[in-house]
Amino acid sequence: MKEVVVSDAFLQEMKAHARESYPDECCGFLIGVAPETEGERRRTISALERARNEFDGERRRRFLILPEELRDIERRMEQSGRAIVGFYHSHPDHPARPSLYDQDHAWPWYSYLVLSVTATGVPSVAAFELDADTSTFHETPSSSSRIPYRSRR
């Protein structure tokens, strides 16, 4: 599991996106250096890209990033030495924990940031990575003065 390093500026940008989208879920891309070396233990976020929530239904509880939008971002990143290293999304009026839906639609290797958002703010943010062997999320360490890491030990 890789530690996710996010600047306070990017964290504030994600929180603003979550508040603007409330009561619907927001979603976006986490951009970092590519390719990562196999033994690297940190994933530093160097840019964010907002995505459109294209879920055809209750966007308060679900989000969908269309494959075309994902491919467009990947193409733009190809020549830059950067890549999509993860995704972020909000959970309106719910904890900053992935849902079973999130788990069923996630991919291993990527980092996932989940922001809990309410009508009055963004009380918590947490980072996760999907375990390829068990297909379950594990909370990962995250570095920012505003993202606490809650160890489960």
C-alpha positions as CSV (number, residue, x, y, z in Angstrom):
1,M,0.0,0.0,0.0
2,K,1.3,3.4,-1.0
3,E,1.2,6.5,1.2
4,V,-0.7,9.3,-0.6
5,V,0.9,12.7,-0.4
6,V,-1.4,15.6,-1.1
7,S,-0.7,19.3,-0.7
8,D,-3.0,21.4,1.3
9,A,-3.8,23.4,-1.9
10,F,-5.0,20.2,-3.7
11,L,-6.9,19.1,-0.6
12,Q,-8.7,22.5,-0.4
13,E,-9.5,22.2,-4.2
14,M,-11.1,18.7,-3.7
15,K,-13.0,20.0,-0.7
16,A,-14.3,23.0,-2.7
17,H,-15.4,20.6,-5.5
18,A,-17.3,18.4,-2.9
19,R,-19.0,21.5,-1.4
20,E,-20.0,22.8,-4.9
21,S,-21.4,19.4,-6.0
22,Y,-23.3,18.8,-2.7
23,P,-25.8,17.1,-2.4
24,D,-24.5,15.1,-5.3
25,E,-21.3,13.2,-5.4
26,C,-18.3,14.9,-7.0
27,C,-15.5,12.9,-8.7
28,G,-12.1,13.6,-10.2
29,F,-8.7,12.3,-11.1
30,L,-5.5,12.3,-9.0
31,I,-2.5,13.0,-11.2
32,G,1.1,11.9,-10.4
33,V,4.4,10.9,-11.8
34,A,4.5,8.0,-14.2
35,P,5.7,5.4,-14.3
36,E,6.3,4.7,-10.7
37,T,9.1,2.4,-9.6
38,E,8.0,-0.9,-8.2
39,G,9.4,-0.4,-4.7
40,E,8.2,3.2,-4.2
41,R,6.2,3.6,-1.1
42,R,4.7,7.1,-1.7
43,R,2.4,8.4,-4.3
44,T,2.7,12.2,-4.6
45,I,-0.2,14.0,-6.2
46,S,1.0,16.7,-8.6
47,A,-2.3,17.8,-10.1
48,L,-6.0,17.3,-10.0
49,E,-8.6,17.1,-12.8
50,R,-12.3,17.4,-12.0
51,A,-14.5,14.9,-13.7
52,R,-18.2,15.1,-14.6
53,N,-20.5,12.8,-12.6
54,E,-22.3,11.1,-15.5
55,F,-24.2,8.6,-13.4
56,D,-27.7,8.2,-14.9
57,G,-29.7,8.0,-11.7
58,E,-29.3,9.1,-8.0
59,R,-26.1,11.1,-8.1
60,R,-26.4,11.7,-4.4
61,R,-25.2,8.1,-3.8
62,R,-23.3,7.2,-7.0
63,F,-20.8,8.6,-9.5
64,L,-19.7,7.5,-12.9
65,I,-16.8,8.8,-15.0
66,L,-17.3,7.9,-18.6
67,P,-14.5,5.9,-20.3
68,E,-14.2,8.7,-22.9
69,E,-13.3,11.2,-20.3
70,L,-10.7,8.8,-18.7
71,R,-9.1,8.1,-22.1
72,D,-9.0,11.9,-22.9
73,I,-7.1,12.6,-19.6
74,E,-4.8,9.6,-20.2
75,R,-4.0,10.9,-23.8
76,R,-3.2,14.3,-22.4
77,M,-0.9,12.8,-19.8
78,E,1.1,10.6,-22.2
79,Q,3.6,13.2,-23.3
80,S,3.9,14.9,-19.9
81,G,5.5,12.1,-17.9
82,R,2.5,12.1,-15.6
83,A,-0.4,9.7,-15.3
84,I,-3.7,9.1,-13.5
85,V,-2.6,7.5,-10.2
86,G,-6.0,7.6,-8.6
87,F,-9.4,9.0,-8.2
88,Y,-11.3,11.1,-5.6
89,H,-15.0,11.4,-4.9
90,S,-17.3,12.6,-2.2
91,H,-19.9,10.9,0.0
92,P,-22.7,13.4,0.8
93,D,-23.8,13.0,4.4
94,H,-21.9,9.7,4.8
95,P,-18.5,8.8,6.2
96,A,-15.2,9.0,4.2
97,R,-15.2,5.3,3.6
98,P,-15.7,3.4,0.3
99,S,-19.0,1.8,-0.2
100,L,-19.6,-1.7,-1.5
101,Y,-20.5,-0.1,-4.8
102,D,-17.1,1.8,-4.8
103,Q,-15.3,-1.5,-4.0
104,D,-17.1,-3.4,-6.8
105,H,-16.1,-0.7,-9.3
106,A,-12.5,0.0,-8.2
107,W,-9.2,-1.1,-9.7
108,P,-6.1,-2.3,-7.9
109,W,-3.0,-0.1,-8.0
110,Y,-4.9,3.2,-7.9
111,S,-5.3,5.4,-4.9
112,Y,-8.8,6.5,-3.9
113,L,-9.5,9.6,-1.8
114,V,-13.0,9.7,-0.3
115,L,-14.4,13.0,1.2
116,S,-17.2,13.1,3.6
117,V,-19.3,16.2,2.8
118,T,-22.3,17.8,4.6
119,A,-24.3,20.9,4.1
120,T,-21.8,22.7,6.4
121,G,-18.5,21.4,5.2
122,V,-16.1,18.5,4.7
123,P,-15.5,16.9,8.1
124,S,-13.2,14.1,6.9
125,V,-11.1,12.7,4.1
126,A,-9.4,9.3,3.9
127,A,-7.2,7.5,1.4
128,F,-7.6,3.9,0.3
129,E,-6.2,1.3,-2.1
130,L,-7.9,-1.8,-3.4
131,D,-6.1,-5.1,-2.5
132,A,-5.7,-7.1,-5.7
133,D,-5.8,-10.4,-3.9
134,T,-8.8,-9.9,-1.7
135,S,-10.7,-7.2,-3.7
136,T,-11.2,-5.2,-0.6
137,F,-10.2,-1.6,0.3
138,H,-7.5,-0.9,2.8
139,E,-7.0,2.5,4.3
140,T,-3.6,3.9,3.4
141,P,-1.4,6.5,5.1
142,S,-1.8,10.0,3.7
143,S,0.3,13.0,4.2
144,S,-1.2,16.5,4.5
145,S,-1.6,18.6,7.5
146,R,-5.3,18.2,7.0
147,I,-5.7,14.5,6.2
148,P,-5.4,12.4,9.4
149,Y,-4.3,8.8,9.1
150,R,-6.3,6.5,11.3
151,S,-4.4,3.3,11.8
152,R,-6.5,0.3,12.4
153,R,-4.0,-1.5,14.6
